Amino acid sequence: MEWPKVFSDVGDDIRKKAFEKFDVEAITKTTLLPGQEKTGYHKRKLTTDYYIFIFTDREDKKKQGSFCCGVHASKEWFKLNGQNAHNIASYNPLTGESSGDVGTVGTRSTTAINHPKANKEKKQLINILQTYIALTDSITSTKEGESTAVKILKKLITHPSNLPETSEIRAVNTLLYKTFTDIKYKKNDITKYSELVLFKENSLGITIRSIPVNYFNENIKNNRESKHSDYVYPNPPSF
């Protein structure tokens, strides 16, 4: 769902009223890329780093959506929901720099918490999805399934120390495959995540941190058939 227009403004009173109706939780922090424009939930242009939030209706948990906002507005949300900005996983697609702890989703503590070290492949899968989100308009899109990427990311970063399961890799792969069936990507011959990265590098004149994708493409190739049913995963490797 879209963020309600009645709450699409700044101010403590409006945020407090919104928080009475919605649980609002930051999932990740990223950065605005050169030549990129994004608008926050408050209808103002973002200028630098920004946080991505999931909001959930307190009375109907099925009503959920996502929005983004800059660092200043995010601090005000953190005062309401008790999240610690230092614990929220961040990733810069340009430098590969990260901070926070990818295992702290749902944490309301204002103190740092120690979590198991992230599995290498799980961290790469998370970073791929974080980069994908930064490169696309998936957060502010109003199309059906607008927050799919963020929902998947939330699940991935909840258990960062585990080797990624085939189902998790498939979830990201399906998202990528469906994304690149859109005409705006097909007309530029983009069918994979790695091709999207190359296209954005060339069109925006930037360098995006390289993340190995062979592990994930091979997993898709080698695990098409389920061991417990006749189901065959239909989508081609799209990393």
C-alpha positions in Angstrom: 0.0 0.0 0.0 1.0 3.6 -0.5 1.9 5.9 2.4 -1.4 7.8 3.2 -1.5 11.3 1.9 -2.9 12.5 5.3 0.5 11.7 6.8 2.6 13.0 3.9 4.1 16.0 5.6 6.8 16.8 8.2 6.2 17.7 11.8 6.2 15.9 15.1 2.4 15.9 15.5 1.9 14.3 12.1 4.5 11.6 12.8 3.1 10.8 16.2 -0.4 10.4 14.7 1.0 8.2 11.9 2.9 6.1 14.5 -0.4 5.5 16.4 -1.8 3.9 13.2 1.3 2.2 11.8 4.4 0.4 13.1 7.2 2.1 11.3 10.6 0.3 11.1 13.8 1.2 9.2 15.2 -1.7 7.2 18.3 -0.3 5.6 20.2 2.9 4.8 21.7 3.7 1.4 22.9 6.7 -0.6 21.5 8.7 -3.5 23.5 8.0 -6.6 24.8 10.8 -8.9 22.2 11.8 -11.4 19.4 10.0 -9.4 16.3 11.7 -8.1 14.1 10.3 -5.3 11.2 11.7 -3.3 10.6 11.0 0.4 7.3 10.1 1.9 6.9 13.8 2.7 7.0 14.7 -1.0 10.3 16.4 -0.7 13.4 15.6 -2.8 16.1 13.5 -1.1 19.6 15.0 -1.3 22.1 12.5 0.1 21.8 9.4 2.3 18.4 8.0 3.1 16.7 5.2 5.0 14.1 2.8 3.7 11.2 2.0 6.1 8.5 -0.6 6.2 5.2 0.5 7.7 2.5 -1.9 8.9 -1.1 -1.1 9.9 -1.4 -1.9 13.6 -4.9 -3.3 13.3 -4.5 -5.1 10.0 -1.0 -6.6 9.6 -1.7 -7.5 6.0 -1.7 -3.7 5.1 1.9 -3.0 4.6 4.1 -0.7 2.5 7.4 1.1 2.3 8.8 4.6 2.0 12.1 6.4 2.2 13.2 9.6 3.8 16.4 11.5 4.6 18.6 11.2 7.6 17.0 14.2 9.5 13.4 12.9 9.2 14.6 9.4 10.0 16.0 10.5 13.4 12.5 11.7 14.3 11.1 8.3 13.5 13.8 6.6 15.6 12.7 8.7 18.6 9.3 7.2 18.2 10.1 3.5 17.4 13.2 3.2 19.6 15.6 2.0 16.8 19.3 2.8 17.0 20.6 4.2 13.8 24.0 2.6 14.5 22.4 -0.8 14.4 20.6 -0.4 11.1 22.4 -2.1 8.2 23.7 0.4 5.7 25.3 -0.2 2.3 26.9 2.2 -0.2 26.7 0.7 -3.7 29.5 3.1 -4.9 32.1 2.2 -2.3 30.9 -1.1 -0.9 31.2 0.4 2.6 28.7 -0.9 5.1 27.9 -0.2 8.8 25.4 -1.3 11.3 24.5 -4.9 11.9 22.4 -6.9 9.4 21.0 -8.9 12.2 19.2 -6.1 14.0 15.9 -5.8 12.2 13.1 -5.5 14.7 15.5 -4.3 17.4 14.1 -1.5 19.5 17.0 -1.1 21.8 19.0 2.1 21.8 22.3 0.3 22.6 24.5 -1.7 20.3 23.9 -5.4 20.2 26.4 -8.2 19.2 25.2 -10.6 16.6 26.9 -13.5 14.8 29.1 -12.6 11.9 27.3 -12.6 8.6 27.9 -15.5 6.3 29.8 -14.4 3.2 27.3 -15.6 0.6 24.4 -14.3 2.6 26.0 -10.9 2.9 26.6 -10.8 -0.8 23.0 -11.7 -1.5 21.9 -8.9 0.9 24.3 -6.4 -0.8 23.0 -7.4 -4.2 19.4 -6.7 -3.1 20.5 -3.4 -1.4 22.2 -2.4 -4.7 19.1 -3.4 -6.7 16.9 -1.2 -4.5 19.2 1.7 -4.8 19.3 1.4 -8.6 15.6 1.1 -9.2 12.5 2.9 -8.2 11.0 0.0 -6.3 10.5 1.9 -3.1 8.3 4.8 -4.4 6.6 2.8 -7.2 2.8 2.5 -6.8 2.5 -0.7 -8.9 1.3 -3.9 -7.4 4.0 -5.6 -5.3 5.7 -2.3 -4.8 7.5 -3.3 -1.5 8.4 -6.9 -2.6 12.1 -6.0 -2.6 12.0 -4.5 0.8 10.0 -7.4 2.3 12.6 -9.9 0.9 15.4 -7.8 2.3 13.8 -7.7 5.7 13.7 -11.5 5.8 17.3 -11.9 4.6 18.9 -9.6 7.1 17.0 -11.2 10.0 19.3 -14.3 9.9 22.6 -13.0 8.4 24.9 -15.7 9.8 23.1 -18.6 7.9 24.2 -19.8 4.4 21.5 -18.5 2.1 18.8 -21.1 1.4 17.8 -22.0 -2.1 14.4 -20.5 -1.4 16.0 -17.1 -0.5 18.1 -17.1 -3.6 15.1 -18.0 -5.7 13.1 -15.1 -4.1 15.7 -12.6 -5.2 16.1 -14.2 -8.6 12.4 -14.1 -9.2 12.3 -10.5 -8.3 15.1 -9.8 -10.7 13.6 -11.8 -13.5 10.2 -10.1 -13.2 11.8 -6.7 -13.1 13.7 -7.2 -16.3 10.6 -8.3 -18.2 9.5 -4.6 -18.1 9.8 -2.9 -21.4 12.1 -0.1 -20.0 14.7 -2.8 -19.3 14.1 -5.0 -22.3 14.6 -2.1 -24.7 18.1 -1.7 -23.2 18.8 -5.5 -23.4 18.9 -5.8 -19.6 18.0 -9.3 -18.5 20.2 -9.7 -15.4 21.3 -7.9 -12.3 24.9 -7.6 -13.6 23.7 -6.1 -16.9 21.6 -3.5 -14.9 24.8 -2.6 -12.9 26.8 -2.1 -16.2 24.0 0.0 -17.7 23.7 2.3 -14.7 27.5 2.7 -14.6 27.5 3.8 -18.2 24.4 6.0 -18.1 25.2 7.7 -14.8 29.0 7.8 -15.2 29.7 6.0 -12.0 31.4 2.9 -10.7 29.3 0.5 -8.6 31.0 -1.9 -6.3 31.3 -5.3 -7.9 29.6 -8.3 -6.1 30.3 -11.9 -7.3 27.1 -13.4 -8.7 28.3 -16.9 -10.0 27.4 -18.6 -6.7 23.7 -17.5 -7.0 23.4 -18.2 -10.8 24.9 -21.7 -10.3 22.5 -22.3 -7.4 19.5 -21.5 -9.7 20.9 -23.8 -12.4 21.6 -26.7 -10.1 18.4 -26.6 -8.0 15.6 -26.3 -10.5 14.0 -29.6 -9.5 12.6 -30.0 -6.0 13.7 -33.0 -4.0 10.2 -33.4 -2.4 7.9 -32.7 -5.4 7.6 -32.5 -9.1 7.9 -28.7 -9.0 10.5 -27.2 -11.3 11.7 -23.6 -10.7 10.8 -21.9 -14.0 12.9 -18.7 -14.1 16.4 -18.5 -15.6 19.4 -17.3 -13.6 19.0 -13.5 -13.4 21.9 -12.4 -11.2 
